[in-house]
């Protein structure tokens, strides 16, 4: 057969539609640009694809594609609008439709190459029309998808801005992208009683998020009760949750209400729920399912109306896989999970958070408001923050006590209590080495510095040993030893 012989490709496309369709499906499955997308899971993929292919050939046959007049685009747009409408009805997104069109174009090109190699037939004008039509349809559809995505992002940003202006986020601070996602997630659960699971590392502020959800919900005028599941001994957790009757056990001298009854009408925050024993998990599951409890040692069924917010620093799914957490309870509490980001994943929030803690502890400890040097800000941003926001808070609290109203520098943040190069003048005004970065003052003995720091900490805390030792970052045993060493009376 002569290689310059033309052929009516539309009739060929109809005759070999099964071959092209098979290539089309292969393209969707194997091409990295298309494979791995949700489109392959759509049960209507086969029937919709065949209908689209048939309508496409009809449009090419009846439309004047090469002409750019209005007459050209009317049938094109009519076909395109019809296609989009049908795809949506069958559960396809505009992105799915664009993928279908582009993958069909690639499949047809592949078929033509093989067909030409076997038959020697040359391309025809109809083939160009078909290619142009697919290109235009693909571009139009993808533009719609892009516009939809931009609109969604715009709506999300508007919602976040609205939430930040109308919701009391309390001590939740940060304007990073990660925190905006948290704000948006919070906003969606304020008008309902859906169970929330807060996931994230220790120190990320899961308790603050729980408070924000409660304080802005319809239950805000009812109790907010917290139970740290990891802090209660195994043999007391049932009594903590459900209460007990008088005489239920040896030390039960009076009836006691549990956290469920105390939270009735409000919110029960189960912190570190992953630390519950399996036995306690069974009883908790029963209470959540039945919305009723029994006090330990009692037989009366008590109806309860509580909203559950749970928190965990573990992966509950992994705990389920390891047999440490019940699957049925997991699905009861994992209704609306919110991931609270680690501080290292929200770097732009570090300095604002540090300034917030600086303001708070300067006011609490009665110091003039100092500030963070540029070096201190760089120091904070460069840290790993394994302890997250709690670690940052502790560091700023310590820095306020050490600096005593002076500028906080990187040197101050890096100091350890007991090794503080502080200088005291005759007026008992305290200064730190590096208060002006790069400049050093006279050095006095460390013992004198430590003695003054201890006395000042006791003065600030009104002689409270626990608070003073915590502020200085030492144990109470060490603190008592130093009191004796320096003959300091409390």
Secondary structure as UniProt FT lines:
FT   TURN            3..4
FT   HELIX           9..15
FT   HELIX           17..30
FT   TURN            32..36
FT   HELIX           38..41
FT   TURN            43..44
FT   HELIX           45..62
FT   HELIX           70..89
FT   TURN            90..91
FT   HELIX           94..119
FT   HELIX           125..166
FT   TURN            170..171
FT   HELIX           177..187
FT   TURN            188..191
FT   STRAND          196..199
FT   TURN            202..203
FT   HELIX           206..215
FT   TURN            218..221
FT   STRAND          224..228
FT   TURN            229..231
FT   TURN            234..236
FT   HELIX           237..242
FT   STRAND          243..244
FT   TURN            246..247
FT   TURN            250..251
FT   STRAND          256..257
FT   HELIX           259..262
FT   TURN            263..265
FT   STRAND          267..271
FT   HELIX           273..275
FT   HELIX           278..290
FT   STRAND          292..293
FT   STRAND          302..303
FT   STRAND          307..312
FT   HELIX           316..321
FT   TURN            322..323
FT   HELIX           327..333
FT   TURN            334..335
FT   STRAND          336..339
FT   HELIX           343..345
FT   HELIX           347..349
FT   HELIX           350..364
FT   TURN            365..366
FT   HELIX           374..382
FT   TURN            386..387
FT   HELIX           388..403
FT   TURN            404..405
FT   HELIX           410..414
FT   TURN            417..418
FT   STRAND          422..424
FT   TURN            426..427
FT   STRAND          430..432
FT   TURN            433..434
FT   TURN            437..438
FT   HELIX           446..460
FT   TURN            461..463
FT   HELIX           465..472
FT   HELIX           476..485
FT   TURN            486..487
//
